[in-house]
Amino acid sequence: MKTEANIFSNSEVTVTYEPNVCIHSEKCIKELSDVFRTSIIPWIDLDASDAERIIKQVNRCPSGALKYQRKLSSIKKAEVKKKPVLETAV
């Protein structure tokens, strides 16, 4: 039986979960339980942590069942934060 990917989004990131790929190592649940919860539906709550922590956890998924994509608006915000401010002497 083919199972469709689950898609979860917030303002900064979209996470997809492919249940037919998951090996159920529970790495996500054990390491970031505020976001990845087995007893609540929907089981992924992207508002429970910041995007960077979620992305790091998704990258630790041993099977590749979890994937992420940053939203364009969050990338632009990150670029703005990184640009240095030039000061001029008067």
N, CA, C and O of each residue as an XYZ file, in Angstrom:
360
protein
N       0.842     -1.183      0.000
C       0.000      0.000      0.000
C       0.886      1.243      0.000
O       1.783      1.371      0.833
N       0.636      2.150     -0.926
C       1.404      3.377     -1.007
C       0.805      4.405     -0.044
O      -0.411      4.586      0.014
N       1.684      5.075      0.712
C       1.249      6.095      1.654
C       1.769      7.445      1.189
O       2.948      7.577      0.860
N       0.918      8.428      1.160
C       1.302      9.766      0.728
C       2.146     10.460      1.791
O       2.018     10.180      2.983
N       3.008     11.367      1.343
C       3.832     12.145      2.266
C       2.944     13.088      3.067
O       1.935     13.586      2.569
N       3.330     13.320      4.294
C       2.662     14.294      5.150
C       3.424     15.600      5.022
O       4.655     15.603      5.026
N       2.709     16.704      4.910
C       3.336     18.009      4.709
C       2.931     18.933      5.850
O       1.748     19.083      6.157
N       3.941     19.555      6.479
C       3.730     20.454      7.608
C       4.479     21.754      7.314
O       5.630     21.723      6.880
N       3.827     22.897      7.550
C       4.456     24.181      7.240
C       4.221     25.200      8.332
O       3.220     25.157      9.047
N       5.176     26.127      8.445
C       4.973     27.351      9.205
C       5.506     28.488      8.341
O       5.708     28.286      7.143
N       5.737     29.649      8.888
C       6.144     30.795      8.079
C       7.574     30.694      7.567
O       7.946     31.428      6.651
N       8.388     29.802      8.133
C       9.797     29.721      7.758
C      10.203     28.456      7.016
O      11.133     28.480      6.209
N       9.517     27.359      7.281
C       9.976     26.075      6.742
C       8.796     25.147      6.478
O       7.761     25.229      7.140
N       8.971     24.263      5.498
C       8.028     23.183      5.238
C       8.765     21.870      5.453
O       9.855     21.671      4.917
N       8.176     20.977      6.233
C       8.754     19.659      6.494
C       7.813     18.618      5.916
O       6.599     18.674      6.115
N       8.396     17.660      5.192
C       7.610     16.541      4.683
C       8.077     15.260      5.362
O       9.257     15.085      5.665
N       7.128     14.385      5.587
C       7.401     13.081      6.205
C       6.838     11.998      5.300
O       5.650     12.007      4.980
N       7.682     11.070      4.890
C       7.257      9.958      4.052
C       7.226      8.688      4.904
O       8.268      8.075      5.134
N       6.043      8.288      5.373
C       5.931      7.137      6.268
C       6.447      5.829      5.678
O       6.944      4.977      6.414
N       6.336      5.658      4.368
C       6.805      4.412      3.760
C       8.333      4.325      3.680
O       8.870      3.262      3.368
N       9.034      5.420      3.954
C      10.498      5.449      3.952
C      11.047      5.338      5.380
O      12.171      4.878      5.579
N      10.269      5.751      6.350
C      10.701      5.805      7.754
C      11.088      4.427      8.288
O      10.377      3.447      8.067
N      12.229      4.357      8.998
C      12.662      3.103      9.630
C      12.351      3.093     11.127
O      12.737      2.168     11.841
N      11.659      4.115     11.591
C      11.190      4.220     12.973
C      12.312      4.119     14.011
O      12.194      3.406     15.008
N      13.390      4.843     13.755
C      14.494      4.880     14.725
C      14.139      5.781     15.911
O      14.784      5.726     16.958
N      13.111      6.607     15.734
C      12.612      7.539     16.755
C      13.626      8.613     17.139
O      13.507      9.230     18.197
N      14.607      8.835     16.296
C      15.618      9.861     16.548
C      14.964     11.245     16.661
O      15.320     12.029     17.541
N      14.030     11.537     15.790
C      13.368     12.841     15.817
C      12.589     13.037     17.116
O      12.650     14.101     17.733
N      11.869     12.015     17.518
C      11.028     12.087     18.715
C      11.869     12.210     19.980
O      11.534     12.980     20.880
N      12.944     11.462     20.046
C      13.801     11.489     21.233
C      14.609     12.773     21.353
O      14.864     13.242     22.462
N      15.019     13.352     20.217
C      15.914     14.499     20.247
C      15.212     15.858     20.153
O      15.785     16.874     20.547
N      13.986     15.888     19.638
C      13.244     17.156     19.563
C      11.752     16.873     19.778
O      10.924     17.041     18.883
N      11.451     16.439     20.996
C      10.102     15.966     21.311
C       9.048     17.068     21.358
O       7.855     16.767     21.316
N       9.450     18.326     21.444
C       8.466     19.408     21.387
C       7.856     19.526     19.993
O       6.702     19.928     19.847
N       8.620     19.180     18.989
C       8.168     19.282     17.601
C       7.596     17.959     17.102
O       6.523     17.932     16.501
N       8.310     16.865     17.350
C       7.913     15.547     16.860
C       7.279     14.762     18.008
O       7.966     14.317     18.927
N       5.938     14.598     17.936
C       5.170     14.010     19.039
C       4.335     12.860     18.512
O       3.648     13.004     17.500
N       4.383     11.740     19.174
C       3.623     10.583     18.690
C       2.209     10.500     19.242
O       1.369      9.801     18.676
N       1.937     11.189     20.318
C       0.638     11.044     20.963
C      -0.378     12.121     20.575
O      -1.498     12.136     21.085
N       0.016     13.018     19.676
C      -0.852     14.131     19.294
C      -0.935     14.198     17.770
O       0.049     13.958     17.071
N      -2.110     14.525     17.273
C      -2.297     14.724     15.842
C      -2.625     16.192     15.611
O      -3.534     16.698     16.270
N      -1.954     16.905     14.726
C      -0.858     16.437     13.887
C       0.409     16.201     14.709
O       0.671     16.920     15.673
N       1.175     15.215     14.333
C       2.303     14.797     15.162
C       3.538     15.681     15.008
O       4.457     15.595     15.822
N       3.578     16.528     13.981
C       4.685     17.478     13.824
C       4.145     18.883     14.055
O       3.223     19.323     13.368
N       4.726     19.586     15.030
C       4.334     20.955     15.369
C       5.528     21.878     15.133
O       6.388     22.018     16.002
N       5.580     22.496     13.978
C       6.720     23.336     13.612
C       6.787     24.640     14.396
O       7.817     25.314     14.382
N       5.722     24.997     15.068
C       5.735     26.221     15.875
C       6.313     25.991     17.271
O       6.415     26.930     18.060
N       6.686     24.766     17.576
C       7.194     24.437     18.903
C       8.698     24.674     19.056
O       9.236     24.529     20.153
N       9.380     25.038     17.966
C      10.817     25.307     18.031
C      11.186     26.234     16.880
O      10.379     26.486     15.984
N      12.426     26.740     16.916
C      12.850     27.618     15.827
C      13.267     26.783     14.609
O      13.601     25.605     14.732
N      13.240     27.408     13.456
C      13.491     26.715     12.188
C      14.869     26.066     12.150
O      15.012     24.969     11.610
N      15.874     26.709     12.703
C      17.229     26.145     12.668
C      17.313     24.813     13.410
O      17.940     23.874     12.920
N      16.694     24.720     14.578
C      16.696     23.457     15.338
C      15.932     22.370     14.593
O      16.345     21.211     14.584
N      14.826     22.743     13.973
C      14.030     21.780     13.209
C      14.840     21.258     12.025
O      14.861     20.054     11.770
N      15.499     22.150     11.309
C      16.310     21.752     10.155
C      17.449     20.825     10.581
O      17.719     19.824      9.917
N      18.111     21.156     11.678
C      19.190     20.290     12.170
C      18.667     18.894     12.496
O      19.320     17.891     12.205
N      17.485     18.843     13.102
C      16.913     17.538     13.452
C      16.509     16.758     12.208
O      16.762     15.557     12.123
N      15.891     17.419     11.254
C      15.503     16.755     10.007
C      16.741     16.184      9.313
O      16.692     15.089      8.753
N      17.843     16.922      9.352
C      19.089     16.438      8.739
C      19.647     15.200      9.442
O      20.457     14.478      8.860
N      19.233     14.948     10.665
C      19.683     13.764     11.417
C      18.837     12.523     11.137
O      19.154     11.442     11.633
N      17.795     12.656     10.372
C      16.906     11.524     10.080
C      17.691     10.458      9.311
O      18.142     10.716      8.195
N      17.861      9.266      9.889
C      18.705      8.247      9.261
C      18.128      7.650      7.972
O      18.881      7.163      7.129
N      16.827      7.683      7.814
C      16.208      7.065      6.637
C      15.945      8.060      5.507
O      15.746      7.662      4.360
N      15.944      9.349      5.833
C      15.582     10.348      4.832
C      14.082     10.532      4.700
O      13.620     11.175      3.758
N      13.315      9.981      5.627
C      11.858     10.118      5.590
C      11.419     11.551      5.860
O      10.368     11.989      5.394
N      12.239     12.275      6.618
C      11.967     13.686      6.880
C      12.812     14.531      5.946
O      14.011     14.302      5.788
N      12.166     15.514      5.329
C      12.866     16.456      4.462
C      12.330     17.842      4.767
O      11.228     17.983      5.299
N      13.102     18.861      4.434
C      12.650     20.228      4.676
C      12.924     21.108      3.478
O      13.752     20.795      2.623
N      12.211     22.210      3.440
C      12.463     23.253      2.453
C      12.202     24.586      3.140
O      11.130     24.810      3.702
N      13.197     25.467      3.085
C      13.023     26.808      3.650
C      12.103     27.609      2.751
O      12.110     27.455      1.529
N      11.323     28.453      3.363
C      10.473     29.339      2.584
C      11.288     30.561      2.188
O      12.163     30.989      2.940
N      11.021     31.113      1.045
C      11.782     32.231      0.504
C      11.793     33.423      1.446
O      12.818     34.092      1.575
N      10.677     33.703      2.107
C      10.614     34.852      3.014
C      11.581     34.708      4.179
O      12.142     35.705      4.634
N      11.792     33.481      4.676
C      12.711     33.285      5.793
C      14.154     33.402      5.342
O      15.005     33.831      6.121
N      14.455     33.029      4.093
C      15.808     33.169      3.567
C      16.156     34.646      3.444
O      17.262     35.056      3.796
N      15.229     35.437      2.951
C      15.483     36.880      2.817
C      15.719     37.513      4.177
O      16.597     38.366      4.304
N      14.961     37.122      5.200
C      15.152     37.655      6.546
C      16.535     37.300      7.068
O      17.190     38.136      7.691
N      16.989     36.079      6.825
C      18.308     35.645      7.287
C      19.411     36.435      6.589
O      20.407     36.794      7.217
N      19.242     36.709      5.301
C      20.236     37.485      4.565
C      20.317     38.908      5.093
O      21.409     39.466      5.202
N      19.189     39.493      5.417
C      19.162     40.862      5.936
C      19.892     40.923      7.272
O      20.624     41.879      7.529
N      19.707     39.930      8.118
C      20.362     39.907      9.421
C      21.874     39.794      9.290
O      22.600     40.310     10.140
N      22.367     39.131      8.247
C      23.782     38.880      8.098
C      24.534     40.045      7.465
O      25.757     40.114      7.594
N      23.844     40.967      6.784
C      24.530     42.063      6.115
C      25.106     43.021      7.152
O      24.410     43.422      8.084
N      26.392     43.391      6.989
C      27.010     44.308      7.959
C      26.477     45.733      7.796
O      26.101     46.171      6.709
N      26.465     46.409      8.900
C      26.038     47.807      8.905
C      27.287     48.664      8.808
O      28.210     48.508      9.607
N      27.326     49.566      7.840
C      28.463     50.441      7.669
C      28.281     51.713      8.490
O      27.225     52.344      8.443
N      29.276     52.071      9.212
C      29.216     53.300      9.993
C      30.175     54.313      9.374
O      31.262     53.956      8.920
N      29.773     55.541      9.360
C      30.651     56.591      8.827
C      31.025     57.537      9.943
O      30.198     57.892     10.783
N      32.279     57.941      9.941
C      32.754     58.883     10.959
C      32.381     60.295     10.563
O      32.464     60.658      9.389
N      31.974     61.087     11.523
C      31.548     62.465     11.241
C      32.604     63.424     11.728
O      32.447     64.637     11.590
